[in-house]
Amino acid sequence: MKSLQQLTRRAALAGLTRPRLSSQIPSTRSWQRNFGATAAAASQLLGLDPSKLSITKTSTPKELTPNNELVFGRTFTDHMLSIEWTATDGWHTPRIIPYQNLSLDPSTCVFHYAFECFEGMKAYKDHNGGTRLFRPNKNMERLNKSSARIALPTFDGEALTKLIGEFVKVDDRFIPDARGYSLYLRPTMIGTQKTLGVGPPGSALLFVIASPVGPYYPTGFKAISLEATDYAVRAWPGGVGDKKLGANYAPCILPQLEAASRGFQQNLWLFGEEEYVTEVGTMNLFIALKNKETGKKELITAPLDGTILEGVTRDSVLSLARERLVPEGWEISERKIRMADVAEAAEEGRMIEVFGAGTAAIVSPVRNISYRGKMVDCGLKENEEAGEIALKMKNWIEGIQYGDEDHPWSYVV
Amino acid sequence: MKSLQQLTRRAALAGLTRPRLSSQIPSTRSWQRNFGATAAAASQLLGLDPSKLSITKTSTPKELTPNNELVFGRTFTDHMLSIEWTATDGWHTPRIIPYQNLSLDPSTCVFHYAFECFEGMKAYKDHNGGTRLFRPNKNMERLNKSSARIALPTFDGEALTKLIGEFVKVDDRFIPDARGYSLYLRPTMIGTQKTLGVGPPGSALLFVIASPVGPYYPTGFKAISLEATDYAVRAWPGGVGDKKLGANYAPCILPQLEAASRGFQQNLWLFGEEEYVTEVGTMNLFIALKNKETGKKELITAPLDGTILEGVTRDSVLSLARERLVPEGWEISERKIRMADVAEAAEEGRMIEVFGAGTAAIVSPVRNISYRGKMVDCGLKENEEAGEIALKMKNWIEGIQYGDEDHPWSYVV
């Protein structure tokens, strides 16, 4: 475990690197802070250790917000999980402490160079009063990838999952015990080094906060409308669009506001001259259509080519589709599809349904997509708010999340 | 001034937007926080008002760091400039306060979605003991563009320049009075809204901190070696690479560490199949060569196509070159150039010199560039650390910055 951080950092570099050249030259001046020391010390660094957890309970417990007044990410529980990391020592003592402000020097690198990454996951109450997480290993894996990509530390995913379990137990009373409700968990890693020099942070803070949330569609599904964005680009090959970095979010707000100003709920990011369909504002996208060549029903989502966020719900939808829809005659494809081909499928009556997939709503049915001045109809009947596949997926995934179905994806705290 | 913010936000959108479609549909559900209210209230918002400045002096003044111990961005002055903004009120009272930590809720959007942008500028002591800024209007212009691009507020640039002037006066004793030394200023804007919902921040903080810095090359120029990066991409057309956003920095660290591990001071970002030369880690790049077709001396830098940071030093070098080098027979070009063409110029003995340009070092001569396993020689003799143009530029620009030459670019505080 001690060398995991080192290994993962190396792995992240390996994914980026090209073969070393023979023409290596000596450094004439170190422009950035010396990072060699960090690498050398890595083998003595402390790993994340749940057995060292210290818990300080709040003396001023909050009142619970009534379920019907919950707004996503607006109210938080009594406590937070907080773990410091330094390049010299590794991971410090994990602490559960009263929810509190972070006090940071204004030169801290998180404010200037976006040394920040995060995860979104949920804790659910099952019918026995137990608490469950959904595929937390996927979140831990992704947070490690995100963190390593911006030179922040990595950690033992199982250790953090255990610690999150303890945190969730401490704030158990905040998990709403009703179908569709859950406790949204936000693991976050930030660089905390106090210097304006642009280099790998010598210190970091990993914290987890929790917000009780209600169902995305309290009164049942509501199909949304998307605007295809061709004037701005979210991600590109060789970039960081596949990582859950803060850096991927702020630049997306204006195109989203533009779409909203014309009445669309989200924008759909197209890529390149081919106008490939990539993903929606905060979700991956699935398109179900009748394939022009084969005539078979095909469920399509963009492949993980480095420009697509590796959504946990995306992966879950794909797995369940391969297990449960293929026997019904479906083809499941991770492939590029051009927006023009989506429009053509709609025109030719081959469109079955379209939906977004993400942690917030699980699935989010799409009614239509504005593209080049036309509305592409996504196959729903006028009085219909969700297609068959979207409905099935929501029920299957929720069934696992709330423990109705016994499944290895469900992690009992 | 009151509606400037609104106008600039609009302008930022206009730069991004495509023609409005006739197929506007009503919103079925507001996924994000309501931003319509913000726009409606914009006309009543307060502008940034230097006449309202309040100053609270520190009771514990710091000791000055000796000039020879100054490290870039490591020590800071006694005070900071701090101005809050809210969507409902606009800009609050500007305050100069003792340098202090920021206390922020862990759900604050700057930690999660990289709502942050910044500037780098310097204050210089002239030979009369006066204090000067260098082209502050350019920094204000760029900060407004950066801020608007991530849905943060804009401001009256002249007002902020005045306030920075007052701040610099308060911390005057920290400006080292020696050639090559200066007070580095870091205006920073962060989103401060306390919610995990992804949307335009309803509140922000604009702060300026100051760090006394020494000359980049204390013992004279030292030419650097670059590694051309072809496996990772810094910016993309339609992206935000031309803005000074935090989001552009964290993702650049790993390629920089990779280059450093092989002994190179910085990496050089190439773009696309053509491997166009774009910019260096934290600088724009200039290439001086004999043009193959015309035989004329040509000074080349990448054009502002949306992937290149609009460097103030870049602009200054171009202006001075057009004014002072063109009469000497130089051609000055903002044009794309392929790395292969740079290598060819070197092989054919047409390379004159290469240098980076940025606020930190003004110019930074380049000895060679590692590219496809070969070292591209950039024209310096073995015992030479800077070319003629780099030297001239440094002297010209420093002469203006320190007020030796009377020039409209120099702003007396």
Interface residues (C-beta under 8 A of the other chain):
Chain A: A12 L13 L16 T17 R18 R20 L21 S22 S23 Q24 I25 P26 S27 T28 R29 S30 W31 Q32 F35 V71 F72 G73 R74 F76 M80 Y99 Q100 N101 L102 S103 L104 D105 P106 S107 V110 F111 H112 Y113 A114 F115 E116 F118 R149 I150 A151 Y184 R186 T188 I190 G191 T195 L196 G197 V198 G199 P200 F207 I209 S211 K222 A223 I224 S225 D230 Y231 A232 V233 W236 P237 G238 G239 V240 L245 G246 A247 N248 Y249 A250 P251 C252 I253 L254 P255 Q256 L257 E258 A260 R262 G263 F264 Q265 Q266 G281 T282 N368 S370 G373 K374 M375
Chain B: A12 L13 L16 T17 R18 R20 L21 S22 S23 Q24 I25 P26 S27 T28 R29 S30 W31 Q32 F35 V71 F72 G73 R74 F76 M80 Y99 Q100 N101 L102 S103 L104 D105 P106 S107 V110 F111 H112 Y113 A114 F115 E116 F118 R149 I150 A151 Y184 R186 T188 I190 G191 T195 L196 G197 V198 G199 P200 F207 I209 S211 K222 A223 I224 S225 D230 Y231 A232 V233 W236 P237 G238 G239 V240 L245 G246 A247 N248 Y249 A250 P251 C252 I253 L254 P255 Q256 L257 E258 A260 R262 G263 F264 Q265 Q266 G281 T282 N368 S370 G373 K374 M375
